[in-house]
Amino acid sequence: FADAGRAMRLYVKRVFINDKFEDLIPRWLTFARGVVDSEDLPLNVGREILQKSRTLKIIRKRVVRKVLDTIDDLREKTPAKYDSFWNTYGKYFKVGLVEDLDYKDELKRFVRFWSSTSGDNQTSLPEYVTRMKEGQK
């Protein structure tokens, strides 16, 4: 993943702090773009203070939750757009499955794989499980 890919900007009380902070979003969400403005962090933040900050961990969880909820809405409401999204950013989610154990179960519903029965389309893990023969593991 490119270092320039991280474009989540952190502001404290509308004062720009950093846009290259790795702990704001996980590596598998580097395609996400946005701004986080917090009133709860101190204005004179340093890298060490931010890494130990409980508030930053909460912000990270909420940002990830918001991104996943938005993608879930896209998946449910407009499957054609989600297929296009998956073709572009699917590799990031597969990396997330391997690297981020905290979100592993949640990422399973988003990933798509090629299957012998899906033809030209990819299939999701829940769809594949429903098609499994009895006794297949």
Secondary structure as the mmCIF struct_conf table of DSSP 4:
data_model
#
loop_
_struct_conf.conf_type_id
_struct_conf.id
_struct_conf.beg_label_comp_id
_struct_conf.beg_label_asym_id
_struct_conf.beg_label_seq_id
_struct_conf.end_label_comp_id
_struct_conf.end_label_asym_id
_struct_conf.end_label_seq_id
HELX_RH_3T_P HELX_RH_3T_P1 ASP A 3 GLY A 5
STRN STRN1 ALA A 7 VAL A 12
TURN_TY1_P TURN_TY1_P1 LYS A 13 ARG A 14
STRN STRN2 VAL A 15 ASN A 18
BEND BEND1 ASP A 19 ASP A 19
TURN_TY1_P TURN_TY1_P2 GLU A 22 ASP A 23
BEND BEND2 LEU A 24 ILE A 25
HELX_RH_3T_P HELX_RH_3T_P2 ARG A 27 LEU A 29
TURN_TY1_P TURN_TY1_P3 THR A 30 PHE A 31
STRN STRN3 ARG A 33 SER A 38
BEND BEND3 GLU A 39 LEU A 41
BEND BEND4 LEU A 43 ASN A 44
HELX_RH_AL_P HELX_RH_AL_P1 ARG A 47 LYS A 52
HELX_RH_AL_P HELX_RH_AL_P2 ARG A 54 LYS A 77
HELX_RH_AL_P HELX_RH_AL_P3 PRO A 79 GLU A 99
HELX_RH_3T_P HELX_RH_3T_P3 LEU A 101 TYR A 103
HELX_RH_AL_P HELX_RH_AL_P4 LYS A 104 LEU A 107
TURN_TY1_P TURN_TY1_P4 LYS A 108 PHE A 110
STRN STRN4 ARG A 112 PHE A 113
TURN_TY1_P TURN_TY1_P5 SER A 116 ASP A 120
BEND BEND5 ASN A 121 ASN A 121
STRN STRN5 THR A 123 SER A 124
HELX_RH_AL_P HELX_RH_AL_P5 LEU A 125 ARG A 131
HELX_LH_PP_P HELX_LH_PP_P1 MET A 132 LYS A 133
TURN_TY1_P TURN_TY1_P6 GLU A 134 GLY A 135
#
